[in-house]
Amino acid sequence: MSRIGYGNLPTPSSHPPRDSLELASLASSSHASSPTSRSSSPSGISSSRKLSLENDDPLDESNAAASGRAGRSRTYSVSSAFDFTANLFPLSTTALGGYAPIGAPTSASLDGPQGLGGASLEKHKSLTYLNGLSLVVGLIIGSGIFSSPSQVNAHAGSPGASLIVWAVAGTLAWTGAASYAELGGAIPLNGGSQVYLAKIFGELAGFLFTWCAVGVLKPGSAAIIAIIFGEYMVRAVVGPDLADVSPWINKAVALLGLGTVTLLNCLSTRLGTRMGDFFMFFKFAALLGVTVTGVVVAVTGFSWKGEANQDWRGGWFEDTSTDVSSWAVALYAGLWAFDGWDNVNYVVGEFQNPNRDLPRVLHTSMALVLTSYLLANVAYFLVLPLKTIESSNTVAVLFGSQVFGPAGSLVAALVVGASCFGALNATTFTSGRLVYVAGKEGYMPAVFGRIGLSAQPSTSTTHSRSWLSKRLGASESGLGFTPINAMLFNMALTACYVLVGEFGTLVTFYGVAGYTFYFVTVLGLIVLRVREPRLERPYRTWLSTPIIFCCVSLFLLSRAVFAQPLQTLLVLGYVAVGVPAYFWRVRGGKGRCGGSEAGGWRFWKRWRA
């Protein structure tokens, strides 16, 4: 693995040197606000990319980028076979009609709602290494490890075999995280797979990911997390022994938690990240407490009720399954328990130092989660009989009850509920960014690509600098400087899924659509390696890493297809409906564009020639 720094072009004396990551954020998120640019996008389609191509035509001899750069530089090959240059070439241009420094006026007027001097999340880079770590850990560690590790254990057949499955599943998921680390460094923009697919395979691929992720994947998974949160919080209040609890009570608590998380994230980016940091440490503390408790019980033989479990004193590999299909099901369940490692890639453009922090976040989080999962399972085996673990979906509650009695059950239920709340916070934070980027790219109405509730741009000089505003993280970009419309849209969709409550189809949808896009996105990394060998990558993983992950994705897809063929057809039907939606929303809107369209098409015709 190697780390390569980004080079800088010589810049005119009137402009200080600018980092290419900064330019990437500007090119991705800022819209030229001249009257021509605004009139060219009646349907909300972003025209900033076309204006950039017009001003920074790499085939123009007067452009500094056309004559190359000395020394190490970020390069883009100009090839009619690859659609990468047109989108990213302006990121390497810092002079001669390029971009103004952040906060400085540009040559275009800034009276439009999306001017370069206006509101943009990517221009206020506030996320740190710790914030990124909490986003990944916060979503991966939800309720699964506390409530239902039974799928892995039941199909593996023995404690030792199940630990091997957990280790293999975590390592395979790690290959996906490493692949996304390279993609995030090469394309340092908000949006995750949406941006990677659009810039590697074309806008149709990016739109279809948005179509699935915004419409089903993100709100559907958040609804499942919210329902589990509601169930555990209700159980903590009424007690675990009450047989019948109305599902509508659980859903009401789930909606309350969803609304609270959304409100807090709408108030301030820093408030959302601080909540994420807190819950990350809380989850690690809870898992550490489970581990220590398990070891103490094994040493002392203490048990609140009945005899202490002695199963662990036997062979850890007795009754190990010899059926290959059982191992496949166990691995399948283990891989799902590690899902969520791509969460941080949705907010790469907001990192203060993405070149350094993105790989560190992904590798550190996977190592910590894998270690925590292994230790927690060992603790479960030390306290509870294997048959109990295999048959229960409330393992943590049983663990607490076995060791500490009713008080332990209550504490365990609160811990799982709090863990789900933290996961809900992480997915709300990143889902809002996904909708926000979709709005700015024209995949969704432009209202979702705005910051705050006002249609006009907001700058740090016009915001309140009250004590509360500063404490909530608004000293740089203002209280409410968040994609409020995008997060409210995500909350509304999630609430619909909570009320409907049909999660069987959602799980299959995630299995088919989610890992299909994982597969295609990581395959895009290999495509970039072949077609863009000179593209500068701050982080480069081994080539075997994406190949292994692609094989894992195909394995998961094949199992989902054979297990649920009818539901798989429904998923494919939903994705297929996105194709005409793309031509209506994106291609149709661009066909109606005027103004700066001429400059963009002038470049495209010359580039394709």
Order of alpha helices (4+ residues) and beta strands (2+ residues): alpha-alpha-alpha-alpha-alpha-alpha-alpha-alpha-alpha-alpha-alpha-alpha-alpha-alpha-alpha-alpha-alpha-alpha-alpha-alpha-alpha-alpha-alpha-alpha-alpha-alpha
